[in-house]
Amino acid sequence: MSQEVKKATNLMDIEQAAEYLGLSVGTLYQWRSQHKIPYIKVGRRVKFKIEQLDQWLSERTVHVGFEPRLGK
């Protein structure tokens, strides 16, 4: 298998990405049109890179724990 074919396998269509993220397809279409989530246009098709979705999720992760108080 060539490198280009291997790279293409990390792309998901909107149904696969919605399932991966645990979202409805409608929500994902809405977020895509609002540019809230990273996506790739291939002609008229919309694709999602797994690595970009993972990074997007990581950036939105809320970490719970000790937060030092400012000014004390």
Salt bridges, closest charged atoms under 4 A:
GLU59 OE1 - ARG60 NH1 3.53
